[in-house]
Amino acid sequence: MISTVEFVIPVFNEVDSIETFHNQLLETLEPLPHSFRFTYVDDGSKDDTLIRLTHLVNQDERVRVIELSRNFGHQSALSAGLDQADADVVITLDGDGEHPPGLIPEMLSLADKGYDIVIAQRTQSQKASLFKRVTSDAFYWMINQIGNTQILPGAADFRLMTRPALNALKQFREYHRFLRGMVAWMGYRSVILPYVPSKRLGGSSKYSLKKMIKLALNAVFSFSLMPLYLSISLGGLFLLGAIIEAVYVLSFWATGQQSTLAPGWSSLMFILLITGGMILITLGFIGIYIGYIFQEVKGRPIYLVRQIIQKNKE
């Protein structure tokens, strides 16, 4: 039976929405019998988000705030909150209102039925731009084609985890983090709960195209070696092409027709350019993997905490 529930909520420049979000969350939880705690992770906000969060701490002793030393990114901020979490179940969601709190009672009900992980699956909303819908579909298709771990299309970081699943996730200490992939890799008894994203309560999305590309790269290079195998395959194809070209040229010499071969360097340059491009692509893939390995072996922390703000605590 679930007794304690902790919410881990990463925020970044959400001064316009954070208080409204918290009040909506409290309204949703009011009929439920559980004991609730709220952990907000301020991921280096530049506005007055931290001041608003401090007000929430003063108003509600169940609220605590983890202030990171700078902006480490959404996945690292989530990890900071999860590392501090200690409840029967933990629910992660964003503080902008797009993850509807109304789904929480059903998530808790599924956990009571024995599920270790409840994954909220975002259904495609027509409110999202065509570019975002297409790129999202393409990303999940690609990662599931080349990766060793199948990741649910539309899976968000809106999920519930029981204590055993949370303790397992805490063991993952890699620097480049893709939590959706980590959770999928763990296994455990999981269930999917579809939802339609709500409208943001205020402000604009903090997930820029650059951040989405970075997340996609973390997913590909953390959960797949396929780019390396692809490089080997393409290299083999070009080698085969070179052999065929050599046999073709030799056949002219063997039959005494070498004079019919067109003089010049066009074919040679074509082969050199293609081969050179292939080499550079292959070196690029290898370089990225080496870069990831280099960052991992340095052993730098995933995040740094500046302070933890709690009622009656400094």
Secondary structure, DSSP 8 states (H G I E B T S, - for coil): ---EEEEEEEESS-TTTHHHHHHHHHHHHTT--SEEEEEEEE-S-SSSHHHHHHHHHHH-TTEEEEEESS---HHHHHHHHHHH--SSEEEE--TTS-S-GGGHHHHHHHHHTT-SEEEEEE---TTS-HHHHHHHHHHHHHHHHH-SS---TTEEEEEEEEHHHHHHHTT---SS--HHHHHHHH--SEEEEEE-----SSS--S--HHHHHHHHHHHHHHH--HHHHHHHHHHHHHHHHHHHHHHHHHHHHHTT-GGGS--SSHHHHHHHHHHHHHHHHHHHHHHHHHHHHHHHHTT--S--EEEEEBTTB-
